[in-house]
């Protein structure tokens, strides 16, 4: 209860200066690539065992998603000011 009554030391967001972060094209491409890869692995899941003779575990899905997302983000040019 004592922590609730104490005033915060942080300044409100509207008083911060120099904070104009916006997602770059790399961030947007990474989010879209991750979502698309997860959907793609969900569609490929039923066929995965017949193609590779292995189960599609969460680790496999994570590895595929990470690699594809990284590759797509790498190809997107960085346009910072």
TATA-V839407 format. One line per field, one symbol per residue. ss: DSSP state (a for helix, b for strand, c for the rest). A space follows every 50 residues. Layout:
BEGIN
ss=???
END
This chain:
BEGIN
ss=caaaacccccccaaacccccccccaaaaaaaaaaaaaaaaaaaaaaaaaa aacccccaaaaaaaaaaaaaaaaaacccccc
END
